[in-house]
Amino acid sequence: MKILVATEKPFAKVAVEGISKVAEEAGYELALLEKYTSKQQLLDAVADADALIIRSDIVDKEVLDAAKQLKIVVRAGAGYDNIDLEAATEHKVVAMNTPGQNSNAVAELALGLMVYAVRNFYNGTSGTELKGKTLGIHAFGNVGRNVARIAQGFGMKVIAYDAYCPDEAMTAAGVEPVHSAEELYKSADIVSLHIPATAETKGSINYELLQNMPKGGILVNTARKEVINEDELIQFMTERTDFKYVTDIMPASDLKMQELFSGRYFSTPKKMGAQTAEANINAGIAAARQIADYFKTGNTRFKVNK
């Protein structure tokens, strides 16, 4: 069996060493394709791979067509919209993610962005504190739960909306459940987004929903760019000069938003929620272990395609 690690943005050296150890113990060959500069390099490298580990790399139909022996692809991280799941199913390739491995890293960044926003982007003026504020968590998965845990340490009241999470799971975590997105946005001083980019959620954070936010509201997005309706966000922020938006996913309209909303908008240069040494190591090694377990026992616990 051959495992290919194809990462345009490479794993940390320690992570690669951990992946290599897992492969060696399982008796598999390991190949690395790091910092590749063309898709053709990926197509060539994947031709004889039985398993593939990726980060934000795109695995589409063309890649799957080239991967004649591929049986499993694992995205080292929670999001998996960079894998064509339908094409993977058609090619009889199991697609997995590694949920939970990056969760604390993303959650810490979300809280960091909140502090940055309430302190007026550290511009020297008097800001406010997170203590006593109500935080609304939009989707109570692995990241959302970590955000709640850290926010409670700041002394925040935490509420959450997740149509697929039982109220009991939220209350057990000390979080008050609400039962619609509208109620969440109406009741929170700050909303933190943790929804995936699906047909249902793309563009769902729109003018109508944001209108529910109280004066001085802040929206934090460490989820996906696609869930924001950018044109309507710009319309809303133009009308609501009290509102702030902070994100680690640069919008397509970044330059325009910088110009229009100076002091109320901030984006990191690139997606960086999971960019910590710990998350990098955890996700990479978890991906390798899941592959070894799949080949040994057939375990498909983290399968994300049909």
Secondary structure, DSSP 8 states (H G I E B T S, - for coil): -EEEEEESS---HHHHHHHHHHHHHHT-EEEEEES--SHHHHHHHGGG-SEEEESS--B-HHHHHH-TT--EEEESSS--TTB-HHHHHHTT-EEEE-TTSSHHHHHHHHHHHHHHHHTGGGSSS----STT-EEEEES-SHHHHHHHHHHHHTT-EEEEE-TTS-HHHHHHTT-EE-SSHHHHHHH-SEEEE-----TTTTT-B-HHHHTTS-TT-EEEE-S-GGGB-HHHHHHHHHH-TT-EEEESS--TTHHHHHHHSTTTEEE-SS--TT-SHHHHHHHHHHHHHHHHHHHHH---TTB---
